[in-house]
Amino acid sequence: MKLFWTPASPFTRKVSVAAREIGLWDEIEIIQTTWPLSWGFETVPFTPGLAENNPVARIPTLVTDAGHALGCSTLACQHLDRLSGGKLTGPEPDRMWSLYAIADGLIEAQILMRAEHLRPSEYRMESFLQKQRDRIERCFDAIELRAEELQTSGDTNSPNLAEITVGIAASYQDWRDWLGNFRHGRPALTRWYENFRLRPSMCATEPAETPEA
């Protein structure tokens, strides 16, 4: 398998953490992508092979051993889940996907804010940024109410994909300081995350800025 990858993307990190947790990371060839900071508002030069495999030119893109390009983190993780015999979905897949959708939508809002922040200041829309902040707050509140479903923390058990995605969303919120502190009023989520973030898979994939060229 091949993975078009960047250290900054929480969607790419989701695939990276998932692959590590189920023991498939060493079977993936990493292709580092570069992204000029104008990626948020205009077409930029793509890393060779990315658009050819995935015309959407989105990361992560996972190319399977059969040569199929999966240009979406959810599809990539579903492929890894099949290879692992269902380790990422667990015994209650519908419940897991329900929580996953909240965390994944939260990350989408974070990335939409990142893209808006990259626009020239005179074109930046505060109402759009506030819309994303509102979504992020709603999603974190919903996760707090379902914190009992976050059962895997720093132990040796393998987390499901919802837990992985919640952990990455919380971590990205910490990394981008303009996003604010998610911990206020969310004690259960905070307790769980402070242990989950210490997992080897999380420590090995801490975010960093993507090279621009």
C-alpha angles and dihedrals in degrees: 000000000000126000125199098215145181128183093225101056117093088200090057090045089055091061092043094051093044092051091049094048094053096041100250101109094099090057092062126086110214119221110194113219128204125216127188110221090249089073089102096068111016143034110273133189109281128222107262111270098019101095091034090060096034117022089196084066092213128151134260099043115171117198109203125220087258090057098253114143114221105195099186131070092228093053091045091052092046088055091050090047091055091050090051096048095250101312092141098048098043129192096313105046097167092053090046093050090049092058092038091057091056094050093043091050089049090055090048089057091049091053093046087055091049091053092048091050089055093058117097107275094244090061098042114116115215093192090058091049090050091051089057092045089054091051092048092052092048092050095048089048090052092049090051089055089052096041092123086072089063096085102150116074127144095335129106095262117110113249122228122238094263091056091047091051094047090051092050093047090052091047093050090050088057095045097053100056092195088068094069134225114308093193101080110108093358106095098155094051090045094053092049095046095049088063098036094054089062094063112119091240091056095044091050093053104044109153124260133173115280117242111256095213 
